[in-house]
Amino acid sequence: MAGELARVTPRDRLLLDLLDQHQTFTTEHLVTLAFGSVGRARNRLNTLHGRDILDRFRHFHRPGSQSWRWTLGPVGAAIVAAARGEAMPRPAAVRDATARLAMSPRLNHLLATNGLFVALTGAARTRPEARLGRWWNEQRCRDATGNLVRPDGHGVWVVGGRAVPFWLEMDLGTEPLPRVADKLTGYAALGPRRAYPVVFWLPTAAREANLHAMWARTGIPDGVRVATGADDHAAAHGGPAGAVWRCPGDPARVSLADLPATTGDGAAWDA
């Protein structure tokens, strides 16, 4: 590991930090996050894989081949641990963690969650006035909320002088809609400093419409602000940064930057 420190670039360190926080990304995700070119990404990622800084896996897929899923390799995990002043993990333990992740039933959910934040990061690169000001993983969200709720992620989307914080609930269509709708109950218990809008990302506009119909019957808990986006609709309308978000009771769609925010002062959100 000591020999690798002299060869690890600032971009490599960015990759290590992202993978440490968010566990895994596809090749396409990393192109957007750090490279901008598929060719450059593949060359560097393959080099880092050959040096055990990164590891990767993919499942059988037909037709074609599945994109690689990238994780920390033994050397990369050791570099991260050394930077924190922690004991370096055994290489076998790092490999075991990658194997468990590869077989996890939540892998697709994790990749979808990371993919939304990657899309926002990519959108910010094309808009000088926009940036993703914060991106928390699931564990960081639980630490902040005391397990009152279980968000899949949290971000602050900043456009111009306006910042919109949000909790993310990623839905892949595998849960019954009543269970999805009931997730808002916990958010009503959060204090005002964490009362960010809750955004649900659903696979289809049809499922999104059914969720809104359910909320129209059951109501939204007091003090909770909600918006939904549908992956199939957003694909042709600018992704999650576009005008793809729908608030209950309003058929019009607005951009993430136009969602009602708790406050216009970002300082309070960091407390």
C-alpha positions as a LaTeX table, in Angstrom:
\begin{tabular}{lrrr}
\hline
Residue & $x$ (\AA) & $y$ (\AA) & $z$ (\AA) \\
\hline
Met1 & 0.00 & 0.00 & 0.00 \\
Ala2 & 2.83 & 2.40 & 0.81 \\
Gly3 & 4.13 & 2.02 & $-2.74$ \\
Glu4 & 0.71 & 2.85 & $-4.18$ \\
Leu5 & 0.39 & 6.15 & $-2.34$ \\
Ala6 & 2.81 & 7.85 & $-4.73$ \\
Arg7 & 0.80 & 6.68 & $-7.73$ \\
Val8 & $-2.73$ & 7.46 & $-6.55$ \\
Thr9 & $-4.02$ & 10.60 & $-8.25$ \\
Pro10 & $-6.55$ & 13.10 & $-6.83$ \\
Arg11 & $-9.20$ & 11.56 & $-9.09$ \\
Asp12 & $-8.33$ & 8.11 & $-7.76$ \\
Arg13 & $-8.81$ & 9.41 & $-4.23$ \\
Leu14 & $-12.20$ & 10.82 & $-5.25$ \\
Leu15 & $-13.19$ & 7.37 & $-6.50$ \\
Leu16 & $-12.05$ & 5.77 & $-3.25$ \\
Asp17 & $-14.01$ & 8.27 & $-1.19$ \\
Leu18 & $-17.17$ & 7.78 & $-3.25$ \\
Leu19 & $-16.95$ & 4.00 & $-3.09$ \\
Asp20 & $-16.26$ & 4.10 & 0.63 \\
Gln21 & $-19.42$ & 6.15 & 1.19 \\
His22 & $-21.74$ & 4.56 & $-1.37$ \\
Gln23 & $-20.37$ & 1.01 & $-1.79$ \\
Thr24 & $-20.69$ & 0.47 & $-5.55$ \\
Phe25 & $-21.13$ & 2.17 & $-8.91$ \\
Thr26 & $-21.40$ & 0.97 & $-12.45$ \\
Thr27 & $-18.84$ & 1.94 & $-15.08$ \\
Glu28 & $-21.37$ & 4.41 & $-16.51$ \\
His29 & $-21.85$ & 5.99 & $-13.09$ \\
Leu30 & $-18.11$ & 6.53 & $-12.71$ \\
Val31 & $-17.85$ & 7.99 & $-16.21$ \\
Thr32 & $-20.32$ & 10.67 & $-15.11$ \\
Leu33 & $-18.82$ & 11.21 & $-11.67$ \\
Ala34 & $-15.13$ & 11.41 & $-12.51$ \\
Phe35 & $-14.15$ & 10.94 & $-16.14$ \\
Gly36 & $-16.52$ & 12.22 & $-18.81$ \\
Ser37 & $-15.13$ & 9.74 & $-21.34$ \\
Val38 & $-15.88$ & 6.02 & $-21.48$ \\
Gly39 & $-12.46$ & 5.24 & $-22.94$ \\
Arg40 & $-10.53$ & 7.11 & $-20.24$ \\
Ala41 & $-12.72$ & 5.60 & $-17.55$ \\
Arg42 & $-12.21$ & 2.03 & $-18.71$ \\
Asn43 & $-8.46$ & 2.45 & $-19.04$ \\
Arg44 & $-8.02$ & 3.91 & $-15.57$ \\
Leu45 & $-10.50$ & 1.60 & $-13.86$ \\
Asn46 & $-8.83$ & $-1.46$ & $-15.37$ \\
Thr47 & $-5.44$ & $-0.17$ & $-14.20$ \\
Leu48 & $-6.74$ & 0.36 & $-10.65$ \\
His49 & $-8.32$ & $-3.09$ & $-10.71$ \\
Gly50 & $-5.02$ & $-4.67$ & $-11.75$ \\
Arg51 & $-3.35$ & $-3.02$ & $-8.76$ \\
Asp52 & $-6.07$ & $-4.23$ & $-6.32$ \\
Ile53 & $-7.12$ & $-0.67$ & $-5.57$ \\
Leu54 & $-10.55$ & $-1.40$ & $-6.99$ \\
Asp55 & $-12.52$ & $-4.60$ & $-7.31$ \\
Arg56 & $-15.43$ & $-5.40$ & $-9.60$ \\
Phe57 & $-18.16$ & $-7.93$ & $-10.31$ \\
Arg58 & $-21.06$ & $-8.51$ & $-12.66$ \\
His59 & $-23.74$ & $-11.13$ & $-13.20$ \\
Phe60 & $-24.59$ & $-13.19$ & $-16.24$ \\
His61 & $-26.76$ & $-11.14$ & $-18.54$ \\
Arg62 & $-28.32$ & $-11.89$ & $-21.91$ \\
Pro63 & $-28.30$ & $-10.38$ & $-24.45$ \\
Gly64 & $-24.95$ & $-8.63$ & $-24.26$ \\
Ser65 & $-23.02$ & $-8.27$ & $-21.02$ \\
Gln66 & $-23.81$ & $-6.49$ & $-17.79$ \\
Ser67 & $-21.83$ & $-3.39$ & $-16.89$ \\
Trp68 & $-19.16$ & $-3.90$ & $-14.25$ \\
Arg69 & $-20.09$ & $-2.98$ & $-10.70$ \\
Trp70 & $-17.05$ & $-1.40$ & $-9.00$ \\
Thr71 & $-16.12$ & $-1.57$ & $-5.32$ \\
Leu72 & $-13.08$ & $-0.95$ & $-3.15$ \\
Gly73 & $-10.31$ & $-3.50$ & $-3.60$ \\
Pro74 & $-8.01$ & $-4.64$ & $-0.77$ \\
Val75 & $-5.42$ & $-1.93$ & $-1.44$ \\
Gly76 & $-8.07$ & 0.77 & $-1.89$ \\
Ala77 & $-9.74$ & $-0.21$ & 1.37 \\
Ala78 & $-6.35$ & $-0.08$ & 3.10 \\
Ile79 & $-5.70$ & 3.42 & 1.75 \\
Val80 & $-9.08$ & 4.62 & 3.03 \\
Ala81 & $-8.47$ & 3.05 & 6.44 \\
Ala82 & $-4.99$ & 4.58 & 6.68 \\
Ala83 & $-6.37$ & 8.03 & 5.88 \\
Arg84 & $-8.77$ & 7.66 & 8.80 \\
Gly85 & $-6.15$ & 6.32 & 11.17 \\
Glu86 & $-7.99$ & 3.00 & 11.40 \\
Ala87 & $-6.67$ & $-0.54$ & 11.36 \\
Met88 & $-6.22$ & $-1.82$ & 7.84 \\
Pro89 & $-8.72$ & $-4.52$ & 6.86 \\
Arg90 & $-7.54$ & $-7.97$ & 5.88 \\
Pro91 & $-7.65$ & $-8.52$ & 2.09 \\
Ala92 & $-9.86$ & $-11.58$ & 2.61 \\
Ala93 & $-12.38$ & $-9.49$ & 4.57 \\
Val94 & $-12.56$ & $-6.93$ & 1.75 \\
Arg95 & $-13.11$ & $-9.69$ & $-0.83$ \\
Asp96 & $-15.81$ & $-11.23$ & 1.36 \\
Ala97 & $-17.62$ & $-7.89$ & 1.61 \\
Thr98 & $-17.59$ & $-7.57$ & $-2.19$ \\
Ala99 & $-18.98$ & $-11.09$ & $-2.57$ \\
Arg100 & $-21.78$ & $-10.35$ & $-0.11$ \\
Leu101 & $-22.63$ & $-7.15$ & $-1.94$ \\
Ala102 & $-22.70$ & $-8.95$ & $-5.27$ \\
Met103 & $-25.29$ & $-11.38$ & $-3.92$ \\
Ser104 & $-27.29$ & $-8.89$ & $-1.87$ \\
Pro105 & $-31.01$ & $-8.68$ & $-2.69$ \\
Arg106 & $-30.71$ & $-4.90$ & $-2.20$ \\
Leu107 & $-28.02$ & $-4.43$ & $-4.84$ \\
Asn108 & $-30.39$ & $-3.14$ & $-7.53$ \\
His109 & $-31.99$ & $-0.79$ & $-5.02$ \\
Leu110 & $-28.59$ & 0.59 & $-4.03$ \\
Leu111 & $-27.54$ & 1.08 & $-7.65$ \\
Ala112 & $-30.82$ & 2.85 & $-8.45$ \\
Thr113 & $-30.40$ & 5.16 & $-5.45$ \\
Asn114 & $-26.81$ & 5.97 & $-6.35$ \\
Gly115 & $-27.87$ & 6.42 & $-9.97$ \\
Leu116 & $-30.27$ & 9.24 & $-9.10$ \\
Phe117 & $-27.55$ & 11.19 & $-7.32$ \\
Val118 & $-25.13$ & 10.46 & $-10.15$ \\
Ala119 & $-27.68$ & 11.88 & $-12.60$ \\
Leu120 & $-27.93$ & 15.07 & $-10.53$ \\
Thr121 & $-24.14$ & 15.34 & $-10.46$ \\
Gly122 & $-24.05$ & 14.96 & $-14.23$ \\
Ala123 & $-26.77$ & 17.58 & $-14.70$ \\
Ala124 & $-24.82$ & 20.03 & $-12.55$ \\
Arg125 & $-21.83$ & 19.69 & $-14.87$ \\
Thr126 & $-23.89$ & 21.14 & $-17.73$ \\
Arg127 & $-25.40$ & 23.94 & $-15.64$ \\
Pro128 & $-22.91$ & 26.37 & $-14.05$ \\
Glu129 & $-25.57$ & 27.65 & $-11.65$ \\
Ala130 & $-26.41$ & 24.17 & $-10.30$ \\
Arg131 & $-24.65$ & 21.78 & $-7.94$ \\
Leu132 & $-25.37$ & 18.83 & $-5.69$ \\
Gly133 & $-24.52$ & 20.42 & $-2.37$ \\
Arg134 & $-24.89$ & 17.31 & $-0.25$ \\
Trp135 & $-25.25$ & 13.57 & $-0.76$ \\
Trp136 & $-25.76$ & 11.24 & 2.18 \\
Asn137 & $-25.98$ & 7.48 & 2.07 \\
Glu138 & $-28.61$ & 5.42 & 3.90 \\
Gln139 & $-26.54$ & 4.95 & 7.06 \\
Arg140 & $-25.72$ & 8.66 & 7.31 \\
Cys141 & $-29.46$ & 9.41 & 6.99 \\
Arg142 & $-30.29$ & 7.04 & 9.83 \\
Asp143 & $-27.64$ & 8.61 & 12.03 \\
Ala144 & $-29.24$ & 12.02 & 11.40 \\
Thr145 & $-32.85$ & 10.93 & 11.97 \\
Gly146 & $-32.40$ & 8.59 & 14.90 \\
Asn147 & $-34.08$ & 5.77 & 13.00 \\
Leu148 & $-37.43$ & 7.59 & 13.00 \\
Val149 & $-37.40$ & 7.06 & 9.25 \\
Arg150 & $-35.28$ & 5.03 & 6.87 \\
Pro151 & $-34.54$ & 7.24 & 3.84 \\
Asp152 & $-32.52$ & 5.72 & 1.04 \\
Gly153 & $-30.56$ & 8.94 & 0.66 \\
His154 & $-30.50$ & 12.66 & 1.29 \\
Gly155 & $-29.34$ & 15.51 & $-0.87$ \\
Val156 & $-29.34$ & 19.27 & $-1.19$ \\
Trp157 & $-29.87$ & 20.49 & $-4.75$ \\
Val158 & $-28.66$ & 24.04 & $-5.28$ \\
Val159 & $-29.61$ & 26.17 & $-8.28$ \\
Gly160 & $-28.57$ & 29.81 & $-8.26$ \\
Gly161 & $-29.17$ & 31.14 & $-4.77$ \\
Arg162 & $-31.82$ & 28.56 & $-3.85$ \\
Ala163 & $-31.10$ & 25.28 & $-2.10$ \\
Val164 & $-33.67$ & 22.51 & $-1.80$ \\
Pro165 & $-32.97$ & 19.69 & 0.67 \\
Phe166 & $-34.77$ & 16.39 & 0.24 \\
Trp167 & $-35.08$ & 12.89 & 1.61 \\
Leu168 & $-35.15$ & 10.20 & $-1.08$ \\
Glu169 & $-37.38$ & 7.12 & $-1.07$ \\
Met170 & $-36.39$ & 4.85 & $-3.96$ \\
Asp171 & $-39.17$ & 2.54 & $-5.17$ \\
Leu172 & $-38.51$ & $-0.29$ & $-7.62$ \\
Gly173 & $-42.09$ & $-1.49$ & $-7.69$ \\
Thr174 & $-41.47$ & $-4.45$ & $-5.38$ \\
Glu175 & $-43.46$ & $-3.23$ & $-2.34$ \\
Pro176 & $-47.26$ & $-2.94$ & $-2.07$ \\
Leu177 & $-48.34$ & 0.68 & $-2.57$ \\
Pro178 & $-49.98$ & 0.95 & 0.88 \\
Arg179 & $-46.59$ & 0.19 & 2.44 \\
Val180 & $-44.95$ & 2.83 & 0.24 \\
Ala181 & $-47.58$ & 5.41 & 1.16 \\
Asp182 & $-47.26$ & 4.62 & 4.88 \\
Lys183 & $-43.61$ & 5.65 & 4.87 \\
Leu184 & $-44.70$ & 9.26 & 5.30 \\
Thr185 & $-45.87$ & 8.61 & 8.86 \\
Gly186 & $-42.34$ & 8.55 & 10.22 \\
Tyr187 & $-41.38$ & 11.77 & 8.46 \\
Ala188 & $-44.14$ & 13.61 & 10.33 \\
Ala189 & $-42.21$ & 12.87 & 13.55 \\
Leu190 & $-39.02$ & 14.62 & 12.42 \\
Gly191 & $-38.22$ & 17.98 & 13.94 \\
Pro192 & $-38.54$ & 21.15 & 11.87 \\
Arg193 & $-34.82$ & 21.28 & 11.16 \\
Arg194 & $-35.09$ & 17.93 & 9.36 \\
Ala195 & $-38.52$ & 18.48 & 7.80 \\
Tyr196 & $-37.19$ & 18.36 & 4.25 \\
Pro197 & $-39.46$ & 17.48 & 1.32 \\
Val198 & $-39.71$ & 13.72 & 0.80 \\
Val199 & $-39.28$ & 12.69 & $-2.83$ \\
Phe200 & $-40.35$ & 9.28 & $-4.13$ \\
Trp201 & $-38.73$ & 7.96 & $-7.30$ \\
Leu202 & $-40.92$ & 5.31 & $-8.91$ \\
Pro203 & $-40.33$ & 3.05 & $-11.92$ \\
Thr204 & $-43.37$ & 4.08 & $-13.98$ \\
Ala205 & $-45.79$ & 6.98 & $-14.32$ \\
Ala206 & $-48.67$ & 4.50 & $-13.92$ \\
Arg207 & $-47.44$ & 3.42 & $-10.46$ \\
Glu208 & $-46.87$ & 7.07 & $-9.61$ \\
Ala209 & $-50.49$ & 7.90 & $-10.53$ \\
Asn210 & $-51.75$ & 5.05 & $-8.36$ \\
Leu211 & $-49.70$ & 6.33 & $-5.42$ \\
His212 & $-51.18$ & 9.81 & $-5.80$ \\
Ala213 & $-54.67$ & 8.32 & $-5.95$ \\
Met214 & $-53.98$ & 6.50 & $-2.70$ \\
Trp215 & $-52.75$ & 9.67 & $-1.00$ \\
Ala216 & $-55.88$ & 11.47 & $-2.23$ \\
Arg217 & $-57.94$ & 8.92 & $-0.29$ \\
Thr218 & $-55.78$ & 8.62 & 2.83 \\
Gly219 & $-54.32$ & 12.13 & 3.06 \\
Ile220 & $-50.77$ & 13.36 & 3.71 \\
Pro221 & $-49.55$ & 13.69 & 7.33 \\
Asp222 & $-49.49$ & 17.28 & 8.56 \\
Gly223 & $-46.19$ & 19.04 & 8.08 \\
Val224 & $-44.88$ & 16.63 & 5.43 \\
Arg225 & $-44.10$ & 17.88 & 1.94 \\
Val226 & $-44.02$ & 15.30 & $-0.80$ \\
Ala227 & $-43.15$ & 15.02 & $-4.49$ \\
Thr228 & $-42.85$ & 12.08 & $-6.86$ \\
Gly229 & $-40.96$ & 11.35 & $-10.04$ \\
Ala230 & $-41.27$ & 8.43 & $-12.45$ \\
Asp231 & $-38.24$ & 6.93 & $-14.14$ \\
Asp232 & $-39.93$ & 6.18 & $-17.46$ \\
His233 & $-41.32$ & 9.72 & $-17.73$ \\
Ala234 & $-38.11$ & 11.40 & $-16.57$ \\
Ala235 & $-35.97$ & 9.56 & $-19.12$ \\
Ala236 & $-37.34$ & 11.82 & $-21.86$ \\
His237 & $-37.63$ & 15.00 & $-19.78$ \\
Gly238 & $-34.21$ & 15.75 & $-18.35$ \\
Gly239 & $-33.92$ & 13.17 & $-15.58$ \\
Pro240 & $-34.30$ & 14.02 & $-11.88$ \\
Ala241 & $-32.99$ & 17.57 & $-12.36$ \\
Gly242 & $-35.73$ & 18.30 & $-14.92$ \\
Ala243 & $-39.37$ & 19.32 & $-14.61$ \\
Val244 & $-40.43$ & 15.78 & $-13.69$ \\
Trp245 & $-41.64$ & 16.13 & $-10.08$ \\
Arg246 & $-45.31$ & 16.08 & $-9.15$ \\
Cys247 & $-46.75$ & 17.24 & $-5.82$ \\
Pro248 & $-49.99$ & 15.71 & $-4.47$ \\
Gly249 & $-53.08$ & 17.57 & $-5.65$ \\
Asp250 & $-51.28$ & 19.25 & $-8.55$ \\
Pro251 & $-51.02$ & 17.53 & $-11.95$ \\
Ala252 & $-48.33$ & 19.96 & $-13.16$ \\
Arg253 & $-44.70$ & 18.88 & $-12.93$ \\
Val254 & $-41.92$ & 21.09 & $-11.64$ \\
Ser255 & $-38.15$ & 20.83 & $-11.42$ \\
Leu256 & $-36.36$ & 19.69 & $-8.29$ \\
Ala257 & $-35.15$ & 23.26 & $-7.76$ \\
Asp258 & $-38.77$ & 24.48 & $-7.70$ \\
Leu259 & $-40.00$ & 22.12 & $-4.98$ \\
Pro260 & $-41.22$ & 23.88 & $-1.85$ \\
Ala261 & $-38.26$ & 24.04 & 0.52 \\
Thr262 & $-38.29$ & 24.24 & 4.29 \\
Thr263 & $-36.23$ & 27.41 & 4.29 \\
Gly264 & $-34.21$ & 29.55 & 1.96 \\
Asp265 & $-31.29$ & 29.64 & 4.39 \\
Gly266 & $-29.03$ & 26.61 & 3.93 \\
Ala267 & $-27.19$ & 27.16 & 7.21 \\
Ala268 & $-30.01$ & 25.73 & 9.30 \\
Trp269 & $-30.01$ & 22.47 & 7.41 \\
Asp270 & $-26.47$ & 21.62 & 8.50 \\
Ala271 & $-27.26$ & 21.71 & 12.22 \\
\hline
\end{tabular}
